[in-house]
Amino acid sequence: MIDSQLHLIATDLDPMAIRKVTMKKQTIEANYIVALRPHLKTFLKNISSKFTVAVYTYGIREYAAAMVDLFDPYRKYICRVLSREDTVTF
């Protein structure tokens, strides 16, 4: 039996603990200072046991993947990463 209800929980994973991320796209290198909120992994563990978790950003795909790699490198909690390339413009 499939649950026909769709539940959406939207939250801002605005970071708190600082890490440096370097991304390279072709010949461009960008540095970001990223901070992860305290208890983020606990939150993801708890919510992923009840919901399918996806991350969306209007940033580029490489940025989205780099951010998710910081807090879920083995994709134990996050099942899908969506970025601006996944949006439709009218």
Secondary structure, 3 states (H helix, E strand, C coil): CCCCCCCCCCCCCCCEEEEEEEEEECCEEEEEEEEECCCHHHHHHHHHCCCCEEEECCCCHHHHHHHHHHHCCCCCCEEEEECHHHCCCC
